[in-house]
Amino acid sequence: MMAPEQKNQPYILCVDDEPGIARAIRRILKTEPVNVLIAASGPEGLDILRKQTVSLILTDYRMPEMNGIEFLEQAAPLCPDAFRMILTGYAEAHVLVEAVNRGQIYKILYKPFQEEDIKLTVRSGLEHHARNCENRVLLEELAQRNKQLAILNQKLKTGLEGTKADLTISSTALGMAQQLLNEIPAAVIGMEPSGQIVFANRLANIWFAPQTPLRISSLVGTWTSDVLPEPIQEHLKEMIAAPRRKTKMMRLQINPSLSLQVTFRTVSNGVGNEVPRTTIFLFAIDAETMATVG
């Protein structure tokens, strides 16, 4: 008998054409505080995602109609924050590479699986999803602060034509905003569609700017093609080519000890009769805290 849904608990979607596997996963997660939804195929899973937002997706790799990678590739736009896992009995290298590149897979589990592996991976996946949601809230706050900065900048321009007091107030407000962005635990980079970096906070300079023996250089004034990793440049090109797309997310391994969860956001600002200016913001946090299940 299937347990009743608890609306205050996260939803998990399990997609597998073998009913026995899906039932086994539901049984394993029976004691976890989650609602488990089951689909027997990729198309059925997509239908569920169009009606219900889920926090985690677990899909088999080999299925008729569409395989697990194809399903996750189509599922990503429907639930962009969901933690995505694939279940397979095959360990071919090309499957792993394709899974990560096309489906943005965060975890691969192999058959036969252990019950504890499923539980631990689901728990860490839900923690990852919660962090993604927190990041989205931070991005919204960042967008709001960017609008406030635009207003402050306009006041600064007015201050240049007005009294010295007005100019001092505007300058102080901008300095406070800069200091605030330097203190948040995330790297923030603002870029023009041309590719020139116009803003970078302290953590962005530490993670991405070229380092010299004496100091860490600043990213401001440089070009994304010169300083940012190639995977980030590819995502930036997609954002510039599709200006109506407001957000995009990716995971990036900077070095063996630093893995980042990177979010891109397009913000348009215009004050008064000014023509709106588009700025692309890169927002990155350290994703290495995510629990790893072997």
N, C-alpha and C positions, 0 to 999 in steps of 0.2 A: 504493500500500500504506500502510495507516495505521500510524503509529509506535506501539510498545507503550506502555502507560500507565506513568508514573513516580509511584509513590505519594507521594513526597516533594515533588512539584510541585503547584502549585495547579491547580484545575479551572476551566475556562471552558465555559459553555453558550452555543451559538449556535443561535438559533431562526429558521428561514426556510423558507418553503414552496417557494422556488426552490432546487433542489439545487445548481445552479451557483454561487450566491452562497455557500452554506454551504461547498462544497468550496474555493472561492477563499479564504475566510477561514482555513480550516484550512491551506491551502498557505502563506498569508502568515505564519501563526504557527508554521510548522514549525520554524523555528530558535529560537523563544522557549522558555524553560523552563516550559512549561505543558502540561496535558492538555486537549484540545479535544473536548467532547461536542456532538453535533449532534441537533437535533429538527426535524421537518418541520412542526410545528404547535404552537400553544399548549398544548393538552391533553397532547401527547406531552412537551413540555418540563416541564410540571408533574409528570408521572409520573417523569421523571428526577430532579427536585429532591426528590421524596419519598424517593428512594433514595440520592442523592449530594449532599452539600453542595458548593456551588461558590463561588468567590471573585468571579466576574464573570459577568454575563449580558448578552449582545448579541442583540437581537431585531429583526426587521423590523417595520415599522408595519402595513402592509397585508397581512393574511393572512386566509384563510377561517376559519370557526368563531369565532375571537376575534382581535381586532387586538393589536398589540404592547402598547398601553397597558393593555388588559384583562388580558393575560397577566402583565405586570409587577406589576399591582395584586394579582393572586392569588399571584404568586411572592414578593412581599415578606415575608409571614409565614413562608414556608418557608425563606428565606435572608435574614434581615433585614440582615446585614452585607454582602451582596454588592453590588459596584459595578454599577449598572444603566445600560445604554446602549440607545438605540433608533436604528435605521437607517431612513431614510426618503428618498424622492425628492420629498417635498412639504415646503413651508416655510410652510404656513398658520399664522397666529399662534395660532388656537384649538388647533391640534394641539400646539404647543409648551407652551401654558399647561396644557392637559389632561394632557400627559405629565408635567410637573413636579408638578402638584397631586395627581394620582391615582396615578401609578406611582413617584413619588419618583425621577425620572430624574436622573442626574448628568451625562450627556453625550448629545448628539444628533449623529449623523453623517449626512451627506447623500450620496446616490448622484448621480453615480458617485464612489466614494471612492478615495483614494490609499492604496497599500500602507503608506507610512510613517505616514499618519494612523492607520491601524488599529493598527500596532505601538506608536506613541507613546501612544495613548489606552489601550490595554490595559496598558502598563507603568504609567502614572499611576493607572489604575484599581486595579491590584493593590497599588500603594503605599497608596492610599486604604483598601482593604480591610484591609491590615495595620495601619493606624492605628486603624481601627474595632475590630479585635480587641484591640489594646493598650488602647483606651478601655474595652472590656468588662472587661478584667482590672483596670483602675483602679477601675471601678465596684464590682467584687467586693471590692476592698480597702477602698473607701470604706464599703461596707455592713458589713464586718467592723469597721472603726474606729467606725462608728456604734453597733454592739452594745457595743463596749468602752466608748464614752462613756456608754451607758445604765448599764452596770455601775458605772463611775466615779461617775456621778451618784447612784446608789443608795448608794454608799459615802459620798458627800458628805452625803447626808441622814442616814445613820447617824452620821457624824462630828459633825453638829450636836448629836446626843444624847450623844455620847461625849466623848473627850478632845480637847484643842486640837491635839495632834499629828496625830491621825487627820484632822482637818479640814484641816490644812495640807497633808498628803500628797495628799488628794483634790483640793484646789484647785490644787496644782502640776501634777498629772496632767492636769486639764482644760485648764489654761493651755498645757501642752505640746502637747496634741492640737489646740487652736485654732491655735497657731503653726504646726504641721505643715500644716494645711489652708490656711493663708495663704500657704505657700511653694510649693505645687504649681502647675504651669503650667496651671491650669484654673479656671473659675468654678464654684463650688459653692453652691447655694441649697437650703435646707430649708424646706418649706412644709407647713402643716397642711391637711387636706382642706377646711377653711373658707376657705382662700385667704390666710391670714395667713402672712407670712414670719417664720420663727423662727431662721433661721441664714443667714448670707451671709459668705463669705470675702472677702479683699481684692480679688481679681480680679473677683468678682461685683459688688462695689460700683463698681469702675472702669467695667465694661461696661454695667451696667444701672441703677445708682442715679442719680437726678436730681442734676445738678451745679449748684452755686452759684458765684458769683465767688470766694468765699473757700475753699471746701472741697468735697469729695465727700461727699454724704450717705450714710447707712447704710440698707440695705434692711430691716434687722431691725425688726419692728413694723409695717411697711407691708403693704398688700394687693396681691396679684398683679395685680388688675384696675386698680390705679393706676399701677404702675411697669413691668410686663413687657409686651413687644410682643404684639399681638393674636394672631399665629400661635402663640405659646407658650401663651397663655391657652386657645386652642381645644384644644391637645393635653392641657393639664392637666385640662380638663373631661372629656375622654375617659378619662383615667386615674382620675379620681374616680368616673366612672360605671361603670367596670369594675375594681373593686378587686382582682380576681384577676389582672389583667394586671400583671406585674411590671416590664416595661421597654418603652420606646417611643423611637424615634429620629427626628430631623428635621434638616434643614439650614436655616439662617436667615441672611439678609443683614441685618446690623445697620446698616451704612452702606457707602458705596462702598469703603472700605478694610478692612472687617471682616466676614468671613463665618465663621459658627460651625457646628460640628457639635454638635448638642444631643441629649443622652440624658436620658430621665426614668426614674426607678426608684422603686418603692414599697417601703418598708421598714417592718415592724411590729416594735415592741419592747415587751417586757413583762418585768419583773424580779419574781421571787417570785410573789406572788398578785395582782400588779397586772393590770388589764385592758390588753391590748396597745394601744399607741398607733401609729397609722399616720402616717408622714411621707413626703411625696413629695420626692425629691431631684432637682434639675436639675443636670446635669453638662455643661459646655460647654467646647470647646477651639477654638482658632483653626484653621479649615479652609482658610485661604487659601494654605497651603503646597502644596496639591495642584497638580500641574502642569496647565497649560491647553493644550489642543491646538486650534488654530484650525480 
